[in-house]
Structures are given as C-alpha cells and as structure tokens.
C-alpha cells in the first residue's frame, strides 16, 4: 500500500486438508483491508479439489481429466452465479462507463470485465483472487495469464522519480530507452563461479558491457562487467 504496488492474490494448496477458499477471501478483506475480488472459484476442495471455475469466461477447468474449458457442473452453478454477481459489481465500480452499462444492461461482456479488472488492479481499488495447487501445477497457467492481463507494464505506471546524484534535485525518468540511464540494484549475491552479482531493475535508458555508471551511494563511477540474464538458477 505504501508504494502503491498493484497485486494479485493466489490462494494455494486448495487440495490440502482444511482448505477454505471463502474463509481466506474474507481474511484478505478483513485482516489486510483489501478489496479482494475472486475471478476464480475452486472446483471442489481438499481431496476433492479437481480444478477451478473461471468467473470471467464462465468455464470450468478440470485438471484430473485434463478437460480445460468445459461447461460448469450443475452442482456448482448456484455458487458460480453468486460469485459472478459480486465480480460484476466490483468491476462496474471501476469506471462510470462500466457502471452505466451494468445498470442499463444488467451484465458486462468478457472484454469489459477484463478491462475493469485491469483498471482496478492498477489503481489499487481491487485485488483479483485466484486459486490452485502450485505443487501439482493446478491453476498456475491461469495465474500467469492473469499477470499478463491485469498487472501493469512499465508503461502503465507513472515515471519513476528520484534524486540526481549531481544536484540532489528531483528528476523524472520515464520508461524510454533514449532517456538517461537509471536503475536500482535491488539484490546482491555471491556466485561461486562468477563472483558478486548485482541484480538491477532498469527504469530508463539502456546499459551495455563496458559502460560506466555513477553509483549514487558512493558517488563513484563504476564500470559494468559481464551482463547476465538470469532464468531460475541458470545464467
């Protein structure tokens, strides 16, 4: 909240004893004071957890038989309609246009729901809630899809502000390759084969091996050595 970071909630371990989707959603709302809006509900729970129901597409994804996108089972229809109505109400409140359409038509289209969820996620007015069992790879792909669909790209958030090392004046750096280089070292670790690794998040400009940059902490110029792209534990 302090840094206005958009977020998505993923309720994991839905196949464990004691799994309670509705209870966790209530805890997110009451304990974390976030407007949690489920965009999925589990298809069963504990040992009976078989997959999930997508409230946006109104389709069921059953991972036991690998049937992805089937009709919603009859025994889950009432629960689906209840959660779907809550989703539509939350999405409609993200903009006047969607609210007028919802009040006039009584429903929203799939693209309108996605647009409203994205708008609400980026401005922090709602938190999409998904579920699954990561260890058994149930619900992981829809989670990754939700990151792409609802979370902001660097162009969707305001330009970063910071202090110039030269003058201490506040300057703005938009996400543009042609602007001056600005980055944050957010993690340092030691690799037995490479040595010290500095993980950076680039806010503007670009960087290449051999470039010299100013270390804002020490005020000294440092030369960039090898540049590596990390993928899990591989470089």
N, C-alpha and C positions, 0 to 999 in steps of 0.2 A: 504493500500500500504506500509506503513512504516514497518509493521511487516510481510509483505508478506503472508497475510491470504487469502487463496482461498475463493471465494464467488460465490453464485448463486443469480440471481435477480428474484424476483417473483412480477409480475405486478398484483396487487389485484384490487378488485371492478370493474371488467370488465362489470358488469351488471348495473353500475351507469350511470346517465346522464353525457355525456361529456367524457366517457371513450375513450381513444385514444391509442391503443397499439403501433402503429408505432411511434407516437409522443413521447411516453415515452422511447422507444428504442433509438430514436435519442437523447433525453436528456441525457440518460446514457452515450452515446458515446461522446457527445459534452461537457456536463457540468461536468461529472465525469471522462472523458478521459479514459473510459474503453472500451475494445473491446467486446461490447455486441453482442452475437450470439443467436438469437431466436432458440430454439429447439421445440417450440410450437407456434401456432398462434391461436387466438380466433375464434371460430365458431359463428360469429355474434358479436354484441356489444350492449351496453346499454340494453334496454328492450328485444332486440333480441338475447342476449347472451345465447347460448344453450349448449356450451361446448367448446372443443378445438380440434385442429388437431395436432397430433404428427408427427413432421417432420422427426424423426428418423425411426419410424415404418411405416410411411405413412398411418396412420389410424385416423379416426375421433371418438371422444368420446362425445356423446350427452347425457347430464345429465337429460334433460327434460323427455325423454322416457326411460332413463337408457339403452341406446344401446352403449356399450363400445367396440370399435374396428371395427366399420363399415367402409364401403368404403367412401372415401371423396366425398362429394356432388359436382356435376358438377360446380356449381357457384363459388366454392372455389378452383378449380383445378389450375387456372392460378396463383393466389396468392400463393398457396402452392408450385408450381414449382419454382416461383421466390425466395421464402424464402429458399426452399430446396437447390437451387443452391448456395446461399450465405453460407448456413451451410456447404455444402461440401467443398467450397473453404476455409473457415476458418479452418475446421478440417484438410484438406490436408496440411495446412501450419504448423501444429504442429510437423511434422516429415518428414524427407526426404523419408522414405519408403512409407508413405501415399501419399506424393506429387507425387512420381514416379508412383504409382498405379493409382492415379486420372488422371494424364496427359496421361497415357497409355490407361486406360480403360474408362475414362470419367465419372466414378462413383465410389462409395465406398459402401461396404457391411455394414449391420447394426452393426456387431461387430466391424468393423474398425472405424465406426463413434463413437461408444461408447468409444473405446479405445482412439481415438484422442481427444474427449471432455474431458475425464478424465485427460489425459496428459496436455491439455491446461489449464484446471481448476486448477490443482495442481501447475503448474509452473507460473500461473498468466497471461498467454498470451491471455486468453479469459474468458468471463463470460457468462455461459449459461443463457438464459432468458426464464422463464416460465410465465404462466398467469392463472387467475381463479378468483373465488369469494369465499374467505375463509369462510365468514359468512354463505354461503349456501352450503359449502362443495363441491364446484366445482373446481376441479384441485388440491385438497390438497393431495390426494393419489399419483398422478404422481410427485408432488413436493417432497414428502418423498422418493419415488423411486429414484428421481434424486439425492437426498442427498447421498443415498447408492451407486449409480452408479458412480457419478462424484466427490464427495468430498473425501479427503484423510482420511485414517485411521491413527492412530498414527504411524504405521509402514511405511507410505508413505511420512512422513516428516522427516527432519533431526533431530537428537537427540538434546535435549534442552541443552543450555549452561548456566552456572550460576557461581556465586562466592561461594567458600567453606566458611562456617562460621568460620572454624578453621584457615585457612591460607590466605583467600581472593584471592586464586588462582582460575583461571577459570577452571572449570571442566565440563565434558560432561556426560549427563545422557540419555542413550538410553531407549526406551520403553521395559523394561525387568523386570520381577518380581524378578529376582535373583540379580539385582543391588541394591545399597544403596537407601533407601527411599528418594524421593524428591518430594515435592508437593507445590502448590501455593494456598493460601487462597484468593479466588477472590471475596468473598462476605461474609458479616457478618450481621445477622439479629436476632431479638429477638422474640422468640415464647412464647406466654403466658403459654403454658403447659410444654415446655421443657426447656426454658431459652434461653441462647445465642447459636445460631447455626453458625458454620463456614463451609462454602461450600468450598470444596477443589478440585483441579484438580491434579491428581497424574501423574507425569511424569515418574517415575521409582520406582521399588521396590513395597512393599505392606505394609499394615497397619492393625493392629488389636486392639481391645479394650484392654486397659491396657498398650499399648506400650508407650514409652517415646520418644519424638522427640524434636529437637532443634528449637526454634523459632528464625529465622535468624534476626528478627528485634530487639528483646530484648537480644538475646544471651542466654536465659534461657531455661532449659529443661521443657517441659510440658507433662503431662500425658493425653493420649487420653481417653475420657469418652465413652459415647454411640456413636456407629456408626449407622447412619440412611441413608436409601436410599430414596430419595425424588421422588415422582411422582405427579406433579402438587402441590396441597395443602395437599396431603396425605403422611404419613411417613411410 
